Amino acid sequence: MGIGHGKRTGRSMKHRKFIFAYFAAFVYLVFCGHACSPADPSKIECGLSLDIYTPQEADSIHVAIYRNDTLLYLLKDTIPCKACDRQVNLEKTCRDLIRETGQDYGRFYIEEKAFCRELETLFMVIPVTIEHGHGAYINAHDMPEYNELYSTFTTQKNDCNIDSSYKLIVVDNAE
């Protein structure tokens, strides 16, 4: 009798372990969905966070980050799928910026070029100020509906026919 009872308990414990594991994963995902995502970009930790999607009419984008006239980073979208969400992404903490550029705060300039076939679209340069101990968040993507947080990503030259639904939000410490 003890053997049969032990088998049932063993099976029951396996299910409990799986149920506990699934519950723990569910709690983590729910908690992290609220706590880990930058729901309020104005409370960004020290550093630079950049997330720029490729406009609908473009084949690819290049994003350059400068301090004064010095090129710090050159980013290119790398997914060859035109129907996929393509983007450039950069996450640098203040520690990363100090190690890679020598300073973690100051004025940065972000320049984007979009390419379609042999043509290109140039966007206005975006100045971003990072104060000591604070961060900056830059996001751009197609957003056809009205959103007061985002402004149109203004073009200087637009050979790719990118429309005004390509919008930009910049949260930094500039006043």
TORDREN-710489 format. One line per field, with one value per residue: residue number from 0; z, x, y of N, C-alpha, C in turn. Coordinates in Angstrom, 1 decimal, decimal comma. Atoms other than C-alpha are relative to their C-alpha. Example, Ala and Ser with C-alpha at 12.3 -4.5 7.8 and 13.67 -1.06 7.14 Angstrom:
i	[0/1]
nc3	[0,0/0,0]
nc1	[0,9/-0,9]
nc2	[-1,2/-1,1]
cac3	[7,8/7,1]
cac1	[12,3/13,7]
cac2	[-4,5/-1,1]
cc3	[0,0/0,8]
cc1	[0,9/-0,8]
cc2	[1,2/1,1]
% end
This chain:
i	[0/1/2/3/4/5/6/7/8/9/10/11/12/13/14/15/16/17/18/19/20/21/22/23/24/25/26/27/28/29/30/31/32/33/34/35/36/37/38/39/40/41/42/43/44/45/46/47/48/49/50/51/52/53/54/55/56/57/58/59/60/61/62/63/64/65/66/67/68/69/70/71/72/73/74/75/76/77/78/79/80/81/82/83/84/85/86/87/88/89/90/91/92/93/94/95/96/97/98/99/100/101/102/103/104/105/106/107/108/109/110/111/112/113/114/115/116/117/118/119/120/121/122/123/124/125/126/127/128/129/130/131/132/133/134/135/136/137/138/139/140/141/142/143/144/145/146/147/148/149/150/151/152/153/154/155/156/157/158/159/160/161/162/163/164/165/166/167/168/169/170/171/172/173/174]
nc3	[0,0/-0,1/1,3/0,9/-0,5/0,4/1,4/0,2/-0,6/0,9/1,2/-0,5/-0,3/1,3/0,5/-0,9/0,4/1,2/-0,3/-0,7/1,0/0,9/-0,8/-0,2/1,3/0,3/-0,9/0,5/1,2/-0,4/-0,7/0,8/1,0/-0,6/-0,7/0,8/1,2/-0,3/0,2/-0,1/0,5/-0,7/-1,2/0,5/-0,7/0,6/1,2/1,2/0,5/1,4/0,6/1,2/0,9/1,4/0,6/0,9/1,3/0,0/0,1/-1,2/-0,7/-0,7/-1,1/-0,5/-1,2/-0,1/-1,1/0,8/1,4/-0,1/0,2/-1,1/0,4/1,3/-0,1/1,2/-0,2/0,7/0,4/1,5/0,3/0,1/-0,7/-1,5/-0,8/0,0/-0,8/-0,7/-1,4/-0,7/-1,4/-0,6/-1,3/-0,1/-0,1/1,4/0,7/-0,5/0,5/1,4/0,5/-0,9/-0,8/-0,1/0,1/1,0/1,2/1,0/1,2/0,7/1,4/0,7/1,5/0,5/1,4/0,8/1,3/-0,1/-0,5/-1,4/-0,7/-1,1/-1,1/-0,8/-1,1/-1,2/-1,1/-1,2/-1,1/-1,1/-1,2/-0,8/-0,8/0,6/1,3/1,2/0,7/1,4/0,7/1,2/0,8/0,7/-0,9/0,8/-0,8/-0,7/-1,3/-0,4/-0,5/1,1/1,0/1,3/0,2/1,1/1,0/0,8/1,4/0,0/1,3/-0,2/-0,2/-1,4/-0,4/-1,4/-1,1/-0,7/-1,1/-0,9/-1,3/-0,6/-1,4/-0,6/-1,0/0,6/-0,4]
nc1	[0,8/-0,9/-0,6/1,1/0,2/-1,2/0,1/1,0/-0,6/-1,0/0,7/0,6/-1,1/-0,5/1,0/-0,1/-1,2/0,2/1,0/-0,7/-0,9/0,8/0,5/-1,1/-0,3/1,1/-0,2/-1,1/0,4/0,9/-0,7/-1,0/0,7/0,3/-1,2/-1,2/0,1/0,0/1,3/-0,2/-1,4/-0,7/-0,7/-1,0/-1,3/-1,1/-0,5/0,7/0,8/0,4/0,8/0,5/0,5/-0,1/1,3/0,7/-0,4/-1,4/-0,6/-0,9/-0,4/-1,3/0,1/-1,3/0,0/-1,2/-0,2/-0,7/-0,2/-0,6/0,9/-0,1/0,6/0,7/0,9/0,8/0,9/-0,7/1,0/0,2/1,4/0,7/1,3/-0,2/-0,3/-1,4/-0,3/-1,3/0,2/-1,2/0,2/-1,3/0,0/-1,0/-1,3/-0,3/-0,4/-1,3/-1,0/-0,1/-0,1/-0,8/0,9/1,4/1,0/-0,3/0,9/-0,2/0,8/0,4/0,3/0,5/0,2/0,8/-0,3/0,9/-0,8/-1,3/0,4/-0,1/0,7/-0,8/0,9/-0,6/-0,8/0,6/-0,9/0,4/-0,8/0,0/-0,6/-0,7/0,9/1,3/0,0/0,8/0,7/0,4/0,8/0,6/0,6/1,2/1,1/0,9/1,0/-0,5/-0,5/-0,6/-1,3/-0,9/0,0/-0,4/-1,4/-0,1/-1,0/-0,6/0,1/0,8/0,2/0,7/1,4/0,4/1,0/-0,1/0,4/-1,2/0,0/-1,1/0,0/-1,3/0,1/-1,4/0,0/-0,1/1,2]
nc2	[-1,2/-1,2/-0,3/-0,7/-1,3/-0,8/-0,3/-1,0/-1,2/-0,4/-0,6/-1,2/-1,0/-0,4/-0,9/-1,2/-0,7/-0,6/-1,1/-1,1/-0,6/-0,8/-1,1/-0,9/-0,7/-0,9/-1,1/-0,7/-0,7/-1,1/-1,0/-0,6/-0,8/-1,3/-0,6/0,1/-0,8/-1,4/-0,6/-1,4/-0,2/-1,1/0,5/0,9/0,0/-0,7/0,6/-0,4/1,1/-0,3/1,0/-0,6/1,0/-0,4/-0,5/0,9/-0,1/0,1/1,3/0,1/-1,3/-0,2/-1,0/-0,4/-0,8/-0,9/-1,0/-1,1/0,5/1,4/1,2/1,0/1,3/0,0/1,2/0,4/1,1/1,1/1,0/-0,1/0,2/-1,3/0,0/0,1/-1,3/-0,2/-1,1/0,0/-0,1/-0,2/-0,1/-0,3/-0,6/-1,1/0,8/0,3/-1,2/-0,4/1,0/0,0/-1,3/-0,8/-0,9/0,6/-1,0/-1,0/-0,2/0,9/-0,3/1,2/-0,3/1,1/0,0/1,2/0,3/0,8/0,2/-0,8/-1,4/-0,1/-1,1/-0,5/-0,6/-1,1/0,5/-0,2/-0,2/0,7/-0,4/0,9/-0,6/1,0/0,9/0,2/0,7/-0,5/1,1/-0,4/1,1/-0,5/1,0/-0,4/-0,1/-0,8/-0,7/-1,1/0,3/-1,3/0,2/0,1/-1,1/0,5/0,1/-1,0/0,3/-1,1/0,5/1,2/0,7/1,3/-0,2/0,4/-1,0/-0,5/0,9/0,4/-0,9/0,1/-0,5/-0,2/-0,3/-0,3/-1,0/-1,3/-0,8]
cac3	[0,0/0,8/-2,7/-4,6/-2,3/-3,0/-6,7/-6,5/-4,3/-6,7/-9,7/-7,7/-6,7/-10,4/-11,3/-8,3/-9,4/-12,9/-11,6/-9,3/-12,1/-14,5/-11,7/-10,9/-14,6/-15,0/-11,9/-13,3/-16,7/-15,2/-12,8/-15,3/-17,9/-15,5/-13,7/-16,4/-19,4/-19,5/-19,1/-18,0/-20,2/-18,1/-15,3/-17,3/-15,5/-16,4/-20,0/-23,5/-24,8/-28,6/-30,4/-34,0/-36,4/-40,2/-42,0/-44,1/-47,4/-46,6/-47,4/-44,5/-42,1/-40,7/-37,4/-36,4/-32,9/-32,5/-29,7/-31,3/-34,6/-33,3/-34,5/-31,5/-32,9/-36,4/-36,3/-39,2/-39,3/-40,3/-40,9/-44,7/-44,5/-45,8/-44,3/-40,8/-38,1/-38,7/-36,3/-34,7/-31,0/-28,6/-24,8/-23,1/-19,4/-18,1/-17,2/-20,9/-22,2/-19,9/-21,0/-24,7/-25,1/-22,1/-20,7/-19,6/-20,0/-22,3/-25,7/-28,2/-31,8/-33,6/-37,3/-39,4/-43,1/-44,7/-48,0/-50,7/-53,8/-54,6/-53,1/-49,6/-47,1/-44,6/-41,3/-39,2/-36,7/-33,2/-30,3/-27,0/-23,7/-21,0/-17,6/-15,1/-13,5/-15,8/-19,0/-22,5/-24,4/-28,2/-30,1/-33,6/-35,6/-37,8/-35,9/-38,2/-35,3/-33,4/-30,3/-28,4/-27,0/-30,4/-33,0/-36,7/-37,6/-39,9/-43,1/-44,8/-48,0/-48,8/-51,9/-50,4/-50,0/-46,2/-44,8/-41,6/-39,8/-39,0/-35,6/-32,9/-29,2/-27,4/-23,6/-22,3/-19,9/-22,3/-21,3]
cac1	[0,0/2,8/4,3/1,0/0,5/4,0/3,5/0,3/2,1/5,0/2,7/0,9/4,1/5,2/2,0/2,4/5,9/4,8/1,8/4,1/6,6/3,9/2,5/5,9/6,5/3,1/3,7/7,1/5,7/2,9/5,1/7,9/5,4/4,6/7,9/10,5/9,1/9,8/6,2/7,3/10,3/10,9/12,2/15,0/18,2/21,4/22,4/21,0/18,2/17,5/14,8/14,2/12,1/12,5/9,8/7,3/8,6/12,3/14,5/16,9/18,1/21,4/21,4/24,5/25,2/27,6/29,1/30,2/31,8/32,9/31,0/30,3/28,0/26,8/23,8/22,1/19,0/20,1/16,9/16,7/12,9/11,0/7,7/9,3/9,6/13,1/14,8/18,0/18,4/21,0/21,0/24,0/24,3/26,3/29,1/29,0/29,2/32,1/34,0/33,3/33,2/35,0/31,9/28,4/26,6/26,4/24,9/24,5/23,2/21,3/21,1/19,0/19,1/16,5/17,3/15,0/16,6/19,4/17,5/17,8/15,8/17,6/15,9/16,6/19,3/18,0/19,9/19,7/20,9/21,9/22,5/24,8/22,9/19,9/19,0/17,5/15,0/14,5/11,8/10,6/8,1/5,1/2,1/-0,8/-3,2/-2,8/-0,7/0,2/3,4/4,9/5,9/6,5/10,0/10,8/12,7/15,2/15,2/12,6/13,2/11,6/8,2/8,1/4,9/4,1/2,9/6,6/6,7/9,3/9,5/12,5/12,6/15,8/16,8/16,8/14,5]
cac2	[0,0/2,4/2,0/2,9/5,8/7,0/6,9/9,0/11,5/11,6/12,3/14,9/16,7/16,8/18,6/21,0/21,8/22,6/24,7/26,6/27,2/28,4/30,6/32,1/32,8/34,4/36,6/37,6/38,5/40,5/42,3/42,9/44,2/47,0/47,5/46,7/48,7/52,4/53,4/56,9/57,8/61,0/58,8/57,2/56,2/58,0/57,3/57,3/55,1/55,1/53,2/54,3/52,3/52,3/54,5/52,6/53,9/53,3/50,3/51,0/53,7/54,9/56,8/58,7/60,0/62,9/65,0/68,3/67,1/63,7/60,6/58,4/55,7/54,8/52,4/50,6/48,5/45,0/43,0/42,3/41,7/44,8/43,7/43,2/45,9/47,1/49,4/50,6/50,4/51,7/51,3/53,1/53,7/56,6/54,0/52,9/56,5/57,3/54,2/54,7/58,5/59,9/61,8/60,7/64,0/67,0/67,8/65,0/65,2/62,5/62,4/60,0/59,1/56,8/55,1/53,8/52,3/54,8/57,8/59,1/61,2/63,4/64,3/67,4/66,8/66,3/67,8/65,8/67,1/64,6/66,1/64,5/61,6/61,8/60,0/60,7/58,6/58,9/56,9/57,3/55,2/55,3/56,5/57,5/58,4/61,6/61,4/64,7/63,2/62,7/65,3/64,8/63,7/66,7/66,0/68,3/66,3/63,7/61,6/58,5/60,0/59,5/61,0/62,8/59,7/59,1/60,6/61,2/61,6/63,0/63,0/64,7/67,4/70,3/73,2]
cc3	[0,0/-1,4/-0,9/0,5/-0,4/-1,4/-0,3/0,5/-0,9/-1,2/0,4/0,2/-1,3/-0,5/0,8/-0,4/-1,3/0,2/0,7/-1,0/-1,0/0,8/0,2/-1,3/-0,4/0,9/-0,5/-1,2/0,3/0,7/-0,9/-1,1/0,5/0,5/-0,9/-1,2/0,4/-0,3/0,1/-0,4/0,7/1,2/-0,4/0,8/-0,9/-1,3/-1,2/-0,6/-1,4/-0,6/-1,2/-1,1/-1,5/-0,5/-1,0/-1,4/-0,2/-0,1/1,2/0,5/0,6/1,0/0,5/1,3/0,2/1,3/-0,7/-1,4/0,1/-0,1/1,1/-0,4/-1,4/0,0/-1,3/0,3/-0,9/-0,4/-1,5/-0,4/0,0/0,7/1,6/0,6/0,1/0,8/0,4/1,4/0,7/1,5/0,6/1,4/0,1/0,1/-1,4/-0,7/0,5/-0,6/-1,5/-0,6/0,9/0,9/-0,1/-0,1/-1,0/-1,2/-1,1/-1,2/-0,7/-1,4/-0,7/-1,5/-0,3/-1,5/-0,6/-1,4/0,1/0,6/1,5/0,6/1,2/1,0/0,7/1,1/1,4/1,1/1,3/1,1/1,1/1,2/0,9/0,9/-0,5/-1,4/-1,1/-0,7/-1,3/-0,7/-1,2/-0,7/-0,7/0,9/-0,7/0,9/0,8/1,4/0,4/0,5/-1,1/-1,0/-1,3/-0,1/-1,3/-0,9/-0,6/-1,5/0,0/-1,3/0,1/0,3/1,4/0,5/1,4/1,1/0,7/1,1/1,0/1,4/0,6/1,4/0,5/1,0/-0,5/0,4/-1,1]
cc1	[0,9/0,6/-1,0/-0,2/1,1/0,0/-1,0/0,6/1,1/-0,6/-0,6/1,0/0,5/-0,9/0,1/1,2/-0,2/-1,0/0,7/1,0/-0,7/-0,5/1,1/0,4/-1,0/0,1/1,2/-0,3/-0,9/0,7/1,0/-0,7/-0,3/1,2/1,2/-0,1/0,1/-1,3/0,0/1,4/0,7/0,8/1,1/1,3/1,0/0,5/-0,8/-0,7/-0,6/-0,7/-0,7/-0,4/0,2/-1,3/-0,5/0,6/1,5/0,4/0,9/0,3/1,4/-0,2/1,4/-0,2/1,3/0,1/0,9/0,2/0,5/-1,1/0,2/-0,5/-0,6/-0,8/-0,8/-1,0/0,6/-0,9/-0,3/-1,5/-0,7/-1,3/0,2/0,2/1,5/0,3/1,5/-0,2/1,3/-0,4/1,4/-0,3/1,0/1,4/0,5/0,5/1,3/1,1/0,2/0,2/0,8/-0,9/-1,4/-1,1/0,4/-1,0/0,4/-0,9/-0,2/-0,5/-0,5/-0,1/-0,8/0,4/-1,1/0,6/1,3/-0,3/0,1/-0,9/0,8/-1,0/0,8/0,8/-0,7/1,0/-0,6/0,9/-0,1/0,7/0,6/-1,0/-1,4/0,1/-0,8/-0,6/-0,5/-0,7/-0,6/-0,6/-1,2/-1,2/-1,1/-1,0/0,7/0,5/0,8/1,4/1,1/-0,1/0,5/1,5/0,3/1,2/0,6/-0,1/-0,7/-0,2/-0,7/-1,5/-0,5/-1,0/0,1/-0,5/1,3/0,3/1,2/-0,3/1,4/-0,2/1,5/-0,1/0,1/-1,3/-0,3]
cc2	[1,3/0,4/0,7/1,4/1,0/0,5/1,2/1,3/0,6/0,7/1,4/1,1/0,5/1,1/1,3/0,8/0,8/1,2/1,1/0,7/0,9/1,3/1,1/0,7/1,0/1,3/0,9/0,8/1,2/1,1/0,8/0,9/1,4/0,7/0,1/0,9/1,4/0,7/1,5/0,3/1,2/-0,5/-1,0/0,1/0,8/-0,8/0,4/-1,3/0,4/-1,1/0,6/-1,0/0,5/0,5/-1,0/0,0/-0,3/-1,5/-0,3/1,4/-0,1/1,1/0,2/0,8/0,7/0,7/1,0/-0,6/-1,4/-1,0/-1,0/-1,4/0,2/-1,3/-0,2/-1,1/-1,2/-1,1/0,1/-0,1/1,4/0,0/-0,1/1,4/0,0/1,3/0,0/0,3/0,2/0,2/0,2/0,6/1,1/-0,7/-0,3/1,3/0,5/-0,8/0,2/1,4/1,0/1,0/-0,6/1,1/1,1/0,0/-1,1/0,4/-1,3/0,3/-1,3/0,2/-1,3/-0,2/-0,8/-0,1/0,8/1,4/0,0/1,2/0,4/0,6/1,1/-0,7/0,3/0,2/-0,6/0,4/-1,1/0,7/-1,0/-0,7/-0,2/-0,6/0,7/-1,2/0,6/-1,1/0,6/-1,2/0,5/0,0/0,9/0,7/1,1/-0,4/1,3/-0,1/0,0/1,2/-0,6/0,0/0,8/-0,4/1,3/-0,3/-1,3/-0,6/-1,3/0,1/-0,4/1,0/0,4/-0,9/-0,6/1,0/-0,3/0,5/0,1/0,4/0,2/1,1/1,4/0,8/1,0]
% end
